[in-house]
Amino acid sequence: MPLRGIKVLDFGRYIAGPYCAALLADYGADVIRIEAPDGNDDRYTVPVANDGSGAMFLQMNRNKRCLTLKPGSPEGREIVRRLVAAADVVVANLPHDALVRLGLDYDSLAAINPRVILATASAFGREGPLAERVGFDAVGQAMSGTVHLTGTPDQPYRAQVNYVDFGTALHCAFGVMLALRERETTGKGQCVSGSLFGTALAMSNALTIDHALNGIERQPIGNRSYSSAPTDLFRTRDGWIVTQIVGAPIFRRWAELVERPDLIDDTRYASDILRGDNGAELSAIMQAWCNSRTSEQAIDELAAVRVPAAPVVRPSEALAHPQVAAMGLVEATAYPGTPRAAPVIRAPISLSASAKTAPKRAPQVGEHSDTILREIGYDDAAIAALRAQRII
């Protein structure tokens, strides 16, 4: 496992920090999740277990150990100091003032361990007029322009999936790997900083470049695309499908399939951007073709001529497709007090010469506190005293 021997302290919450640490854990890092003595708030989002632990928690915190701690107390600071002294990475997506208050800012950590790498994420970074503001995924979506362009002119929509949070976690994990690589040369750690706003803008950058260079203020067009067509959602006899028709060869095959070869040489559809500009007409043709077909029939016909298409499925159906099993994406992981094993999906990548670590469930509150404290020199009497004081 590529990250065997790397020790990570995870002070993260919700997605951006915990998912970054989970990706490191998937490939062998020893990740210690640090929570409040009664558990952090993000543990209890969308409860699925008898102890209140939630669906997101089971995904974000697989393959981690859990230490409960009040890091702001004198005793807690000493525990943090001992942990940091032996750590390679600290993950903490907390506001900068909170990091300073808890002694988790980079300067404080480096004074303890010059080799440590701090990975932190905030809503807006550390500089600028919004630096002190807090935010979640939806804030990044809204301020990147994508919410404005999603939905209809009368009703913008945000994405239900927190892609800005997940993207920030991925960027931070990438930054950690760069910092670990650099440390091999310099022997010193550094601070890796990510932001939700930066991630959201990076993911929507083609749209902002379009405006900057073409001067076009795009408006919401539902499920159609600005730069291809017919890219849209279509109702069939028994459901919905999506197509994404990009490039002249695919457009030609689609036009022949729907028995409209005249569209191939129509100047209105001579390029992807022109097809996007005239996408309403192409979507109407595709919708008429779909009206007489079931979703399965439509997708089979589209697949036969190599036109990208897929059914619109419910979350309850998403993992049942045989392709999911064929790709080995789901690892059923039992957690105490759940009605059945949770279908956890870990890092959806594979390395030809390196395996992920064996799957382990997310930890219960403070499940490994005693073991972790013993590893840094606390005896049973000291641990009992810390527990009596509610430090752990």
Salt bridges, closest charged atoms under 4 A:
ASP10 OD2 - LYS64 NZ 2.65
ASP26 OD2 - ARG62 NH2 2.70
ASP26 OD1 - ARG346 NH1 3.45
ASP30 OD2 - LYS7 NZ 3.72
ASP30 OD2 - ARG65 NH2 2.98
GLU35 OE2 - ARG33 NE 2.91
GLU35 OE2 - ARG43 NH2 2.55
ASP38 OD1 - ARG390 NH2 2.85
ASP42 OD1 - ARG33 NH2 2.86
GLU78 OE2 - ARG81 NH2 2.94
GLU78 OE2 - ARG82 NE 3.05
ASP88 OD1 - ARG183 NH2 2.90
GLU184 OE1 - ARG181 NH1 3.28
ASP210 OD2 - ARG218 NE 2.70
GLU217 OE1 - HIS211 NE2 3.85
ASP262 OD2 - ARG260 NH2 2.94
ASP266 OD2 - ARG268 NH2 2.83
ASP272 OD1 - ARG275 NH2 2.84
GLU301 OE2 - ARG293 NE 2.93
GLU317 OE2 - ARG314 NH1 3.38
GLU331 OE1 - ARG346 NE 2.63
GLU367 OE2 - ARG361 NH2 2.74
ASP370 OD1 - ARG387 NH2 2.70
GLU375 OE2 - ARG65 NH1 2.87
ASP380 OD1 - ARG374 NE 2.95
